[in-house]
Amino acid sequence: MAFEGLADRLQSTIKKMTGKGKVSEQDVKVMAREVRLALLEADVNFKVVKDFVKRIRERAVGSEVMESLTPGQQVIKIVKEELTNLMGGEQSKIAVAERPPTVIMMAGLQGAGKTTTTGKLANLLRKKYNRKPLLVAADIYRPAAINQLQTVGKQLDIPVFEKGTEVSPIDIANEAIEYAKEEHFDYVIIDTAGRLHVDDDLMGELTQIKENVSPDEIFLVVDAMTGQDAVNVAESFDNQLNVSGVVLTKLDGDTRGGAALSIKAVTDKPIKFIGTGEKLDEIEAFHPERMASRILGMGDVLSLIEKAQDNIDEKKAKALEEKMRSASFDFDDFLDQMEQVKSMGPLDDLLGMIPGANKMKGLKNVQVDEKQLVYVEAIIKSMTKAERQDPSLMNSSRKKRIAKGSGRPISEVNRLLKQFNEMKKMMKQMSGKPGGKKGKRKKGFNFPMM
């Protein structure tokens, strides 16, 4: 999970300040030292760390803390605000041209995930913003670069404009924009060439493309796992191209987060999007305040709600609610609900978005084994249709058959059935059936039992 090491260190540090009735300058000094060490270990730029810690110390020993009724909480508020400012303050939204199409130029080094990110961005624009994007294959040098973009486009059902490897990238970009105007595309996303390192030839070509197509956005795609080197790359590209924003990839694999915390402060360019996984829908807009909340263990309810809205079918959710209220919920419904929750992303990340989850008993440093979901799915799919709809049919021979079919021990089959029956009893009580108290209905979605 992104920022895992940093989050653990900072949460441990600020926890010592929580509930303090009085905060002394010595308390602030100790906290500042621990924050500084945590950021340096996360590979944050040294100068950025120095300035960040200085601001916290100045504010934490000021009147807003010393005269506060809850000084400990006030210090935490300051840390969150400064962390948010460090990453850009507010979300930087994507540009929209006055006259379509909006042109986005993607730049970056080889290996950063630029081509895949180009497809991810197009998918996000179509899915979340209801736009019509066109992908443009302007990398004529890297072997199979055009084929890779075509494969991504085919998977997403998004058209790819290409002219082969014999036409110059500048001509390809110009022709693509004309084609987009004729076919009424909203966005043109140009996948440009990369190199293993920054060089004059690369920058010369990118500069020519920029001068010819006058892009509305120039996104620099940077591998978050390269740490401080990502900041150096960002500086080099920005000096030549004046990039409008950064897209950080592989943030799901970067437990330190130094690049995310340094780029805005060093280059003054906002992080626009972050890649959160390998799948083509695993990209999201970057919200500094939400990320600061996650790092400090305060959760991220807004992102959790957005994920639910994007991935959970509203009609199915309503039908499921009625079944749950009438206690007619069966294993087919359970399987469908489990698939929808899985589509929202890794369960570790979802737990991290729940405020206070890191402090809840049993959830401290939890590592969700998603193999268990696969095992549960195998057990349910080994049942007959009749057994899924009516688990009371289960007898010893049926359980043995299901265990054999799923490759799981019979004890797991029994445990799943027991949990399912307990959940149905709880639903019956909440729905006001005879013998149970009517519970107040809560809005939201329901996680499958684990």
C-alpha positions in Angstrom: 0.0 0.0 0.0 1.3 3.5 -0.9 2.9 5.4 2.0 2.6 2.4 4.3 5.9 3.0 6.1 5.5 6.7 6.3 1.9 6.4 7.5 2.9 4.0 10.3 5.7 6.4 11.5 3.6 9.5 11.3 0.5 7.9 12.9 2.7 6.6 15.8 4.2 10.1 16.2 1.0 12.1 16.3 -0.7 9.6 18.5 1.5 10.7 21.3 0.1 14.2 20.9 -3.6 13.2 20.9 -5.4 14.1 24.0 -2.6 16.2 25.5 -4.1 18.9 27.7 -1.0 20.9 27.3 1.7 21.0 24.6 5.1 22.3 25.5 7.9 23.4 23.2 9.8 20.3 24.1 6.8 18.2 23.0 6.8 20.0 19.6 10.6 19.6 19.3 10.4 15.8 19.8 7.5 15.5 17.4 9.2 17.6 14.8 12.4 15.4 15.0 10.3 12.2 14.5 8.4 13.7 11.6 11.7 14.7 10.0 13.1 11.2 10.3 9.9 9.7 9.0 9.9 11.9 5.9 13.6 11.3 5.2 13.1 7.6 5.4 10.3 8.0 2.9 12.8 9.4 0.5 11.3 12.9 0.6 13.6 15.7 -0.7 15.9 17.0 2.1 15.1 20.7 1.5 11.3 19.9 1.3 11.6 18.1 4.7 13.5 21.0 6.2 10.9 23.6 5.1 8.0 21.3 6.1 9.2 20.7 9.6 10.1 24.3 10.1 6.5 25.4 9.3 5.1 22.8 11.6 7.3 23.9 14.5 6.5 27.6 14.0 2.7 27.0 13.9 2.7 24.4 16.7 4.3 26.7 19.2 2.1 29.6 18.2 -1.1 30.9 19.8 -3.4 28.7 17.7 -2.1 25.7 19.7 -1.0 27.2 23.0 -4.3 29.0 23.5 -6.4 26.1 22.2 -8.7 24.0 24.4 -7.4 20.9 22.7 -3.8 21.6 21.9 -3.0 18.0 21.0 -5.7 17.8 18.3 -4.7 21.3 17.1 -1.2 20.0 16.4 -2.6 17.1 14.4 -4.7 19.5 12.4 -1.6 21.6 11.6 0.3 18.5 10.4 -2.6 17.5 8.2 -2.9 21.0 6.7 0.8 21.2 6.0 0.9 17.8 4.5 -2.0 18.7 2.3 -0.3 21.9 1.2 2.9 20.0 0.5 1.1 17.8 -2.0 -0.6 20.8 -3.7 -3.4 21.9 -1.5 -6.4 21.4 -3.7 -7.2 19.0 -6.5 -5.9 20.2 -9.9 -8.6 19.4 -12.4 -8.0 18.3 -16.0 -8.3 21.0 -18.7 -11.3 21.4 -21.1 -10.7 23.3 -24.3 -13.2 25.9 -25.4 -13.5 24.2 -28.7 -13.1 20.4 -28.8 -11.0 18.4 -28.9 -9.0 19.0 -25.8 -5.4 17.8 -26.6 -3.3 16.0 -24.0 0.3 15.2 -24.6 1.8 12.4 -22.6 5.5 12.5 -21.9 7.9 10.4 -19.8 10.8 8.0 -19.8 10.6 4.3 -20.9 9.4 2.0 -18.2 7.3 4.6 -16.3 4.1 3.1 -17.7 3.3 5.9 -20.1 1.4 3.9 -22.8 -0.7 2.0 -20.3 -1.4 5.3 -18.4 -2.5 6.8 -21.7 -5.2 4.1 -22.0 -6.1 4.4 -18.4 -6.7 8.1 -18.7 -8.9 7.7 -21.8 -10.9 5.0 -19.9 -11.4 7.3 -16.9 -12.5 10.2 -19.2 -15.1 8.1 -20.9 -16.3 6.2 -17.8 -16.4 8.9 -15.2 -16.8 12.1 -17.3 -18.7 10.7 -20.2 -16.2 12.0 -22.8 -15.2 10.5 -26.2 -11.4 10.1 -26.3 -9.1 9.2 -29.2 -5.7 7.6 -28.5 -2.8 8.6 -30.7 0.2 6.3 -31.3 3.1 8.8 -31.8 5.9 6.6 -30.5 7.4 5.3 -33.7 10.7 4.2 -32.1 10.1 1.7 -29.4 9.5 -1.8 -30.7 5.8 -2.8 -30.5 4.8 0.6 -28.9 2.1 1.1 -31.5 0.9 -2.5 -31.1 0.8 -2.1 -27.3 -1.4 1.0 -27.6 -3.7 -0.8 -30.1 -4.0 -3.7 -27.7 -4.9 -1.3 -24.8 -7.4 0.5 -27.1 -9.0 -2.8 -28.1 -9.4 -4.0 -24.5 -11.1 -0.7 -23.7 -13.0 -0.4 -27.0 -11.4 3.0 -27.5 -10.2 3.9 -31.1 -6.4 4.4 -31.7 -5.1 6.7 -34.5 -1.8 5.4 -36.0 0.1 5.9 -39.2 2.8 3.3 -38.7 6.5 4.0 -38.1 7.4 5.8 -41.4 5.5 9.0 -40.6 7.0 11.6 -38.3 5.3 11.9 -34.8 4.6 15.6 -35.6 2.6 14.7 -38.7 0.8 11.9 -36.8 -0.2 14.3 -34.1 -1.5 16.9 -36.5 -3.4 14.4 -38.6 -4.9 12.9 -35.5 -6.3 16.2 -34.3 -7.9 16.9 -37.7 -9.4 13.4 -37.6 -10.7 14.1 -34.1 -12.4 17.3 -35.2 -14.1 15.5 -38.1 -15.3 12.6 -36.0 -16.3 14.8 -33.0 -13.9 13.4 -30.3 -13.8 15.3 -27.1 -10.2 14.4 -26.1 -7.1 13.6 -28.1 -4.4 11.8 -26.0 -1.0 11.6 -27.7 1.3 8.8 -26.6 4.8 10.2 -27.4 8.1 8.5 -27.4 10.2 7.9 -24.3 13.9 7.1 -23.7 15.8 5.3 -21.0 17.1 8.7 -19.9 16.6 12.4 -20.7 18.5 13.4 -23.9 18.5 16.2 -26.5 16.9 14.1 -29.2 14.0 13.2 -27.1 13.4 16.8 -25.8 13.8 18.2 -29.3 11.1 16.0 -30.7 8.7 16.6 -27.8 9.3 20.4 -28.1 8.4 20.2 -31.8 5.2 18.3 -31.1 4.3 20.8 -28.4 4.9 23.8 -30.8 2.8 22.2 -33.6 -0.2 21.0 -31.7 -0.4 23.5 -28.8 -1.7 20.9 -26.3 -4.1 22.0 -23.5 -2.3 19.7 -21.1 1.2 18.2 -21.0 1.2 15.3 -18.5 4.5 13.9 -17.4 4.2 10.2 -16.4 6.6 9.3 -13.6 7.3 6.0 -11.8 6.7 6.7 -8.1 8.9 3.8 -7.2 12.0 5.6 -8.4 11.8 7.9 -5.4 14.0 11.0 -5.6 15.0 10.2 -9.2 11.4 10.8 -10.2 11.7 14.4 -8.9 14.9 14.9 -10.9 13.2 13.6 -14.1 10.2 15.9 -13.4 12.6 18.9 -13.2 14.3 18.0 -16.4 11.1 17.6 -18.4 9.5 20.7 -16.9 12.5 22.9 -17.8 12.1 21.9 -21.4 8.4 21.5 -21.9 6.8 23.4 -19.0 4.5 20.4 -18.1 1.1 21.2 -16.7 0.9 18.2 -14.4 2.3 14.9 -13.3 0.8 11.4 -13.3 2.4 9.1 -10.8 2.3 5.4 -11.7 2.9 2.3 -9.5 1.9 4.2 -6.4 0.4 0.9 -5.2 3.9 -0.6 -5.0 5.6 2.4 -3.5 5.5 2.1 0.3 7.7 5.2 0.8 6.0 7.9 -1.2 8.9 10.3 -1.4 8.1 11.3 -5.0 4.5 12.2 -4.3 5.5 14.4 -1.4 8.4 16.1 -3.2 7.3 16.7 -6.8 4.9 19.6 -6.1 7.3 21.4 -3.7 10.3 21.0 -6.1 8.7 21.6 -9.5 5.5 23.6 -8.5 3.6 21.3 -10.8 0.5 19.5 -9.5 0.0 15.8 -9.4 -3.1 15.3 -11.5 -3.6 11.5 -11.4 -2.2 8.5 -9.7 -2.0 4.9 -10.9 -3.3 2.6 -8.1 -2.8 -0.8 -9.8 -2.1 -2.7 -13.0 -5.7 -2.9 -14.3 -6.9 -0.4 -16.9 -9.4 1.1 -14.5 -6.9 1.5 -11.6 -6.3 5.2 -12.0 -7.8 8.1 -10.0 -7.7 11.8 -9.7 -5.2 13.0 -7.0 -6.8 14.8 -4.0 -4.1 16.1 -1.7 -6.4 16.5 1.3 -7.7 13.0 1.0 -4.3 11.6 0.6 -3.1 13.5 3.7 -6.0 12.0 5.6 -5.1 8.5 4.5 -1.5 9.0 5.5 -2.5 10.2 9.0 -5.0 7.3 9.5 -8.0 9.6 9.3 -9.6 7.6 6.4 -11.0 8.8 3.1 -14.7 8.5 3.1 -15.3 10.6 -0.1 -13.0 8.3 -2.2 -14.7 5.3 -0.7 -18.1 6.6 -1.6 -16.9 7.4 -5.1 -15.6 3.9 -5.6 -18.9 2.5 -4.4 -20.8 4.7 -6.8 -18.6 3.8 -9.7 -18.5 0.0 -9.1 -21.8 -0.9 -7.5 -24.9 -1.3 -9.6 -27.6 0.8 -8.0 -30.5 -1.3 -9.3 -28.9 -4.5 -7.9 -28.1 -2.7 -4.6 -31.8 -1.8 -4.2 -33.0 -5.3 -5.1 -30.5 -6.7 -2.7 -31.6 -4.4 0.1 -35.2 -5.7 -0.4 -34.0 -9.3 -0.2 -32.0 -8.5 2.9 -35.0 -6.8 4.6 -37.2 -9.8 3.7 -34.5 -12.3 4.8 -34.6 -13.9 1.3 -31.0 -13.2 0.7 -29.2 -16.3 -0.7 -25.8 -17.5 -1.8 -26.3 -16.2 -5.4 -26.9 -12.7 -4.0 -23.9 -13.1 -1.7 -21.6 -14.0 -4.6 -22.9 -11.1 -6.6 -22.3 -8.7 -3.7 -18.8 -10.1 -3.2 -17.9 -9.5 -6.9 -19.0 -5.9 -6.7 -16.9 -5.2 -3.6 -13.9 -6.9 -5.2 -14.3 -4.6 -8.2 -13.7 -1.6 -5.9 -10.1 -2.5 -5.5 -7.8 -4.2 -2.9 -9.6 -4.7 0.5 -6.5 -3.4 2.3 -7.0 -0.1 0.5 -10.7 0.0 1.2 -10.0 -0.5 4.9 -7.5 2.3 4.8 -10.3 4.6 3.7 -12.5 3.9 6.7 -11.8 6.5 9.4 -10.3 4.9 12.5 -10.1 1.5 11.0 -6.4 1.4 12.0 -7.4 1.8 15.6 -10.3 -0.7 15.7 -9.7 -3.9 17.6 -8.7 -6.7 15.2 -8.0 -4.3 12.4 -4.7 -2.9 13.6 -2.0 -3.7 11.0 -4.5 -6.0 9.3 -3.4 -7.8 6.2 -6.5 -9.0 4.2 -5.8 -12.3 2.6 -7.8 -12.0 -0.6 -7.2 -15.7 -1.3 -9.9 -16.3 1.3 -12.4 -14.6 -1.1 -11.3 -16.9 -3.9 -11.9 -19.9 -1.5 -15.3 -18.7 -0.6 -16.2 -18.2 -4.2 -15.0 -21.7 -5.0 -17.2 -23.2 -2.2 -20.3 -21.3 -3.4 -19.7 -22.2 -7.0 -19.5 -25.9 -6.1 -23.0 -25.8 -4.8 -26.0 -26.6 -7.0 -28.5 -23.9 -7.8 -31.0 -25.3 -5.4 -28.4 -25.4 -2.6 -27.4 -21.7 -3.2 -31.0 -20.7 -2.9 -31.8 -22.9 0.1 -28.8 -23.6 2.3 -31.1 -25.6 4.6 -30.8 -28.5 2.1 -27.2 -29.1 3.2 -26.6 -32.4 4.8 -23.4 -34.3 5.4 -23.1 -35.9 1.9 -23.7 -32.6 0.2 -21.1 -30.8 2.3 -18.5 -33.5 1.4 -19.3 -33.1 -2.3 -19.0 -29.3 -2.1 -15.7 -29.6 -0.1 -14.3 -32.0 -2.7 -15.5 -29.8 -5.7 -14.0 -26.6 -4.2 -10.8 -28.3 -3.0 -11.3 -26.9 0.5 -11.6 -28.7 3.8 -15.2 -29.5 5.0 -14.5 -27.3 8.1 -14.4 -24.2 5.8 -17.7 -25.2 4.2 -19.3 -25.6 7.7 -17.8 -22.2 8.8 -19.2 -20.4 5.7 -22.7 -21.9 6.2 -22.6 -21.0 9.9 -21.6 -17.4 9.1 -24.3 -17.1 6.4 -27.0 -18.4 8.8 -25.9 -16.0 11.5 -26.1 -13.1 9.0 -29.6 -14.1 7.9 -30.7 -14.2 11.6 -29.3 -10.7 12.0 -31.2 -9.5 8.9 -34.4 -11.0 10.3 -34.0 -9.1 13.5 -33.3 -5.8 11.7 -36.2 -6.3 9.4 -38.8 -6.5 12.2 -39.8 -10.1 11.7 -41.6 -11.9 14.5 -39.2 -12.6 17.4 -36.8 -9.7 16.4 -36.6 -6.0 17.0 -37.0 -3.7 14.1 -33.7 -2.0 13.4 -33.2 1.4 11.9 -32.2 1.0 8.2 -28.8 2.4 7.3 -27.9 3.8 3.9 -24.9 2.6 2.1 -23.5 -0.7 0.7 -22.9 -3.9 2.5 -19.5 -5.7 2.7 -19.6 -9.5 2.4 -18.8 -11.3 5.6 -15.3 -12.5 6.0 
